[in-house]
Amino acid sequence: DSEYFGKFMGIQSKNLRRMFMFDTKNNDIISINEPQIGDVIETKDGRYGIVKYVGKVDHCSQIMVGLSLFKWDPNAHDGCVNGKRYFKAKNGKAFLFNLWELKAIHSY
């Protein structure tokens, strides 16, 4: 799926970065590739979007990543959560994700 998406978006596979690097011997996370504003992200549940926000939000103590999704989602919003605007997107195309919910970063 991500290979097809990469070809569709004109992204070369050499520019694909996995979100997490693992120590296969101990099965531990050894590093995290942090997404940057403008990166194209693939989520673990198969959604794709452009990073519009990286940081803390009022309802969570963890770093969150705000994506402007490529496809409308009935559970998405417009970048405003509980009356606070984190970024702008069309209604139904904004979603906040935890880092562990992200699969890969597609860089141009």
N, CA, C and O of each residue as an XYZ file, in Angstrom:
432
protein
N       0.815     -1.188      0.000
C       0.000      0.000      0.000
C       0.861      1.255      0.000
O       0.605      2.182     -0.769
N       1.890      1.295      0.863
C       2.731      2.496      0.908
C       3.588      2.618     -0.353
O       3.912      3.729     -0.772
N       3.957      1.489     -0.959
C       4.727      1.551     -2.209
C       3.868      2.153     -3.314
O       4.339      2.999     -4.074
N       2.617      1.725     -3.407
C       1.698      2.279     -4.400
C       1.506      3.769     -4.163
O       1.559      4.567     -5.098
N       1.280      4.138     -2.900
C       1.071      5.540     -2.552
C       2.291      6.366     -2.924
O       2.166      7.463     -3.469
N       3.472      5.832     -2.627
C       4.703      6.539     -2.961
C       4.831      6.802     -4.447
O       5.235      7.891     -4.855
N       4.491      5.812     -5.259
C       4.536      5.984     -6.714
C       3.499      7.009     -7.157
O       3.775      7.840     -8.023
N       2.308      6.954     -6.567
C       1.244      7.883     -6.910
C       1.649      9.318     -6.597
O       1.379     10.221     -7.388
N       2.286      9.537     -5.465
C       2.681     10.879     -5.041
C       4.023     11.306     -5.627
O       4.453     12.436     -5.399
N       4.687     10.440     -6.368
C       5.981     10.775     -6.939
C       7.107     10.710     -5.929
O       8.126     11.382     -6.091
N       6.938      9.914     -4.892
C       7.942      9.791     -3.835
C       8.776      8.552     -4.100
O       8.233      7.467     -4.306
N      10.070      8.705     -4.096
C      10.942      7.561     -4.315
C      11.089      6.775     -3.022
O      11.104      7.353     -1.935
N      11.197      5.453     -3.142
C      11.272      4.603     -1.952
C      12.479      4.934     -1.084
O      12.443      4.691      0.122
N      13.539      5.478     -1.657
C      14.707      5.826     -0.855
C      14.389      6.967      0.112
O      15.120      7.186      1.078
N      13.292      7.697     -0.149
C      12.901      8.799      0.716
C      11.866      8.403      1.764
O      11.349      9.258      2.483
N      11.568      7.123      1.852
C      10.629      6.622      2.838
C      11.365      6.351      4.140
O      12.341      5.601      4.155
N      10.912      6.948      5.225
C      11.526      6.718      6.534
C      10.492      6.101      7.456
O       9.404      6.649      7.636
N      10.825      4.984      8.028
C       9.944      4.376      9.020
C       9.925      5.251     10.266
O      10.917      5.903     10.591
N       8.812      5.262     10.951
C       8.687      6.088     12.153
C       9.607      5.609     13.265
O      10.207      6.423     13.966
N       9.724      4.289     13.435
C      10.488      3.738     14.538
C      11.587      2.824     14.033
O      11.383      2.080     13.073
N      12.744      2.869     14.663
C      13.836      1.950     14.375
C      13.926      0.986     15.550
O      13.929      1.413     16.705
N      13.998     -0.312     15.263
C      13.981     -1.317     16.317
C      15.316     -2.029     16.448
O      16.023     -2.248     15.464
N      15.646     -2.385     17.681
C      16.742     -3.300     17.988
C      16.129     -4.689     17.890
O      15.402     -5.110     18.790
N      16.413     -5.404     16.809
C      15.759     -6.697     16.577
C      16.159     -7.752     17.596
O      15.407     -8.695     17.845
N      17.322     -7.600     18.177
C      17.763     -8.572     19.178
C      16.901     -8.486     20.441
O      16.471     -9.508     20.976
N      16.654     -7.267     20.911
C      15.874     -7.063     22.134
C      14.439     -6.620     21.871
O      13.638     -6.511     22.799
N      14.115     -6.364     20.598
C      12.790     -5.901     20.196
C      12.413     -4.587     20.890
O      11.259     -4.376     21.262
N      13.408     -3.709     21.054
C      13.192     -2.415     21.688
C      13.273     -1.305     20.643
O      13.980     -1.426     19.643
N      12.537     -0.219     20.892
C      12.651      0.961     20.040
C      13.963      1.651     20.381
O      14.235      1.934     21.548
N      14.788      1.926     19.353
C      16.055      2.595     19.612
C      16.070      4.039     19.114
O      16.902      4.837     19.546
N      15.158      4.374     18.214
C      15.057      5.771     17.794
C      13.705      6.013     17.148
O      13.035      5.093     16.681
N      13.328      7.286     17.139
C      12.072      7.698     16.531
C      12.388      8.801     15.532
O      13.053      9.781     15.869
N      11.914      8.641     14.310
C      12.016      9.708     13.322
C      10.852     10.653     13.563
O       9.695     10.278     13.372
N      11.149     11.863     13.975
C      10.082     12.808     14.266
C       9.587     13.450     12.983
O      10.381     13.894     12.154
N       8.272     13.497     12.825
C       7.713     14.141     11.631
C       7.910     15.651     11.679
O       7.957     16.247     12.755
N       8.023     16.256     10.516
C       8.200     17.693     10.380
C       7.001     18.271      9.623
O       6.358     17.564      8.847
N       6.706     19.538      9.845
C       5.632     20.204      9.113
C       5.892     20.036      7.615
O       6.994     20.303      7.135
N       4.877     19.596      6.888
C       4.993     19.405      5.448
C       5.289     17.979      5.032
O       5.127     17.640      3.860
N       5.724     17.121      5.969
C       5.946     15.705      5.644
C       4.626     15.040      5.309
O       3.581     15.420      5.838
N       4.669     14.057      4.441
C       3.510     13.211      4.162
C       3.640     11.990      5.048
O       4.673     11.321      5.051
N       2.593     11.702      5.799
C       2.612     10.624      6.783
C       1.638      9.521      6.392
O       0.540      9.778      5.896
N       2.070      8.296      6.628
C       1.195      7.132      6.522
C       0.934      6.655      7.949
O       1.875      6.452      8.717
N      -0.336      6.475      8.307
C      -0.679      5.996      9.645
C      -0.788      4.475      9.640
O      -0.902      3.856      8.582
N      -0.751      3.887     10.813
C      -0.854      2.430     10.917
C      -2.196      1.900     10.443
O      -2.298      0.744     10.032
N      -3.231      2.740     10.495
C      -4.544      2.288     10.031
C      -4.813      2.644      8.570
O      -5.948      2.543      8.104
N      -3.763      3.062      7.843
C      -3.865      3.243      6.394
C      -4.295      4.618      5.917
O      -4.589      4.782      4.733
N      -4.343      5.607      6.789
C      -4.673      6.961      6.354
C      -3.390      7.695      5.976
O      -2.305      7.375      6.461
N      -3.540      8.686      5.102
C      -2.411      9.500      4.654
C      -2.764     10.970      4.812
O      -3.917     11.367      4.641
N      -1.760     11.769      5.140
C      -1.996     13.195      5.251
C      -0.700     13.967      5.348
O       0.384     13.394      5.457
N      -0.834     15.270      5.306
C       0.304     16.180      5.405
C       0.366     16.707      6.834
O      -0.652     17.106      7.398
N       1.565     16.709      7.416
C       1.743     17.212      8.777
C       1.525     18.718      8.796
O       2.183     19.469      8.075
N       0.584     19.144      9.641
C       0.282     20.564      9.816
C       0.608     21.048     11.224
O       0.710     22.252     11.459
N       0.774     20.108     12.167
C       1.028     20.480     13.555
C       1.795     19.358     14.248
O       1.488     18.181     14.062
N       2.795     19.728     15.046
C       3.508     18.787     15.910
C       3.679     19.476     17.255
O       4.288     20.542     17.338
N       3.143     18.872     18.303
C       3.280     19.467     19.629
C       2.246     18.939     20.598
O       1.540     17.970     20.317
N       2.170     19.591     21.738
C       1.225     19.182     22.771
C      -0.142     19.802     22.493
O      -0.255     20.862     21.877
N      -1.166     19.113     22.961
C      -2.532     19.615     22.883
C      -3.115     19.606     24.298
O      -2.623     18.901     25.179
N      -4.157     20.390     24.498
C      -4.720     20.552     25.841
C      -5.196     19.250     26.473
O      -5.073     19.077     27.686
N      -5.730     18.343     25.685
C      -6.333     17.131     26.242
C      -5.366     15.955     26.379
O      -5.796     14.848     26.703
N      -4.070     16.171     26.139
C      -3.116     15.062     26.175
C      -1.727     15.593     26.538
O      -1.340     16.680     26.109
N      -0.988     14.823     27.327
C       0.355     15.259     27.730
C       1.435     14.822     26.739
O       2.581     15.259     26.846
N       1.089     13.978     25.790
C       2.055     13.481     24.810
C       2.133     14.408     23.605
O       1.233     15.211     23.360
N       3.226     14.281     22.857
C       3.357     15.002     21.595
C       2.366     14.402     20.604
O       2.294     13.184     20.438
N       1.614     15.264     19.955
C       0.631     14.839     18.961
C       1.034     15.392     17.594
O       1.721     16.407     17.489
N       0.587     14.696     16.558
C       0.845     15.111     15.183
C      -0.499     15.375     14.519
O      -1.351     14.491     14.430
N      -0.672     16.603     14.057
C      -1.899     16.977     13.361
C      -1.733     16.800     11.873
O      -0.840     17.388     11.263
N      -2.600     15.981     11.285
C      -2.544     15.736      9.844
C      -3.743     16.353      9.148
O      -4.864     16.314      9.655
N      -3.493     16.915      7.993
C      -4.547     17.263      7.055
C      -4.666     16.049      6.133
O      -3.821     15.830      5.265
N      -5.719     15.271      6.334
C      -5.887     13.997      5.623
C      -6.211     14.211      4.150
O      -6.836     15.202      3.775
N      -5.777     13.267      3.326
C      -6.072     13.330      1.899
C      -7.512     12.933      1.595
O      -8.090     13.391      0.609
N      -8.092     12.080      2.441
C      -9.475     11.643      2.254
C     -10.316     12.079      3.440
O      -9.842     12.099      4.576
N     -11.563     12.429      3.168
C     -12.496     12.814      4.212
C     -12.701     11.648      5.178
O     -12.733     10.491      4.758
N     -12.838     11.950      6.461
C     -13.049     10.938      7.492
C     -14.203     11.414      8.371
O     -14.190     12.557      8.828
N     -15.202     10.562      8.617
C     -16.355     11.000      9.413
C     -15.995     11.347     10.861
O     -16.760     12.047     11.525
N     -14.863     10.880     11.356
C     -14.436     11.168     12.727
C     -13.455     12.330     12.819
O     -13.006     12.685     13.909
N     -13.126     12.913     11.686
C     -12.139     13.997     11.656
C     -12.811     15.349     11.915
O     -14.036     15.441     11.993
N     -12.001     16.376     12.043
C     -12.471     17.731     12.334
C     -11.790     18.701     11.377
O     -11.333     18.293     10.310
N     -11.716     19.972     11.743
C     -11.092     20.980     10.881
C      -9.806     21.558     11.468
O      -9.318     22.589     11.006
N      -9.253     20.887     12.499
C      -8.043     21.368     13.154
C      -8.318     22.079     14.460
O      -7.390     22.481     15.162
N      -9.602     22.238     14.792
C     -10.018     22.863     16.040
C     -10.582     21.773     16.954
O     -11.511     21.060     16.575
N     -10.017     21.648     18.160
C     -10.455     20.624     19.109
C     -10.842     21.307     20.421
O     -10.057     22.060     20.997
N     -12.047     21.037     20.876
C     -12.559     21.624     22.123
C     -12.389     23.143     22.151
O     -12.035     23.719     23.179
N     -12.646     23.779     21.015
C     -12.591     25.234     20.932
C     -11.218     25.826     20.715
O     -11.094     27.047     20.621
N     -10.179     25.011     20.632
C      -8.822     25.528     20.405
C      -8.336     25.096     19.019
O      -8.389     23.916     18.672
N      -7.864     26.064     18.236
C      -7.375     25.794     16.888
C      -5.900     25.436     16.947
O      -5.080     26.205     17.447
N      -5.569     24.244     16.423
C      -4.178     23.792     16.351
C      -3.617     23.973     14.942
O      -2.427     24.241     14.775
N      -4.471     23.827     13.933
C      -4.098     24.050     12.536
C      -5.384     24.160     11.736
O      -6.466     23.892     12.258
N      -5.274     24.549     10.480
C      -6.454     24.691      9.632
C      -6.494     23.572      8.589
O      -5.487     23.228      7.971
N      -7.687     23.025      8.420
C      -7.951     22.024      7.385
C      -9.437     22.073      7.069
O     -10.221     22.664      7.811
N      -9.816     21.449      5.968
C     -11.240     21.360      5.648
C     -11.916     20.461      6.675
O     -11.318     19.504      7.166
N     -13.170     20.778      6.993
C     -13.904     19.972      7.959
C     -13.959     18.511      7.495
O     -14.273     18.223      6.340
N     -13.647     17.606      8.414
C     -13.627     16.180      8.088
C     -12.298     15.695      7.533
O     -12.176     14.543      7.118
N     -11.295     16.580      7.527
C      -9.986     16.187      6.988
C      -8.837     16.407      7.965
O      -7.680     16.207      7.596
N      -9.125     16.814      9.202
C      -8.062     17.039     10.198
C      -8.169     15.983     11.284
O      -9.263     15.618     11.714
N      -7.010     15.498     11.718
C      -6.984     14.477     12.757
C      -5.685     14.598     13.529
O      -4.636     14.870     12.945
N      -5.747     14.397     14.843
C      -4.557     14.389     15.691
C      -4.189     12.951     16.025
O      -5.044     12.164     16.430
N      -2.906     12.607     15.854
C      -2.418     11.257     16.095
C      -1.295     11.274     17.126
O      -0.521     12.230     17.193
N      -1.208     10.218     17.927
C      -0.032      9.975     18.758
C       1.084      9.493     17.847
O       0.809      8.947     16.779
N       2.331      9.680     18.242
C       3.456      9.204     17.426
C       3.372      7.710     17.157
O       3.706      7.265     16.059
N       2.930      6.924     18.139
C       2.882      5.468     17.968
C       1.809      5.024     16.969
O       1.792      3.863     16.560
N       0.911      5.939     16.572
C      -0.104      5.599     15.577
C       0.383      5.820     14.146
O      -0.325      5.504     13.190
N       1.597      6.364     14.003
C       2.138      6.663     12.678
C       3.047      5.535     12.222
O       3.739      4.911     13.026
N       3.034      5.283     10.919
C       3.816      4.182     10.353
C       5.075      4.655      9.642
O       6.160      4.127      9.885
N       4.941      5.633      8.776
C       6.091      6.053      7.965
C       5.982      7.509      7.575
O       4.892      8.078      7.510
N       7.136      8.102      7.317
C       7.217      9.457      6.814
C       7.687      9.373      5.366
O       8.699      8.738      5.070
N       6.956     10.007      4.482
C       7.335     10.064      3.077
C       7.880     11.461      2.815
O       7.124     12.433      2.798
N       9.180     11.561      2.611
C       9.811     12.866      2.387
C      10.079     13.067      0.921
O      10.396     12.118      0.204
N       9.953     14.306      0.466
C      10.239     14.643     -0.929
C      11.679     15.016     -1.079
O      12.123     15.334     -2.182
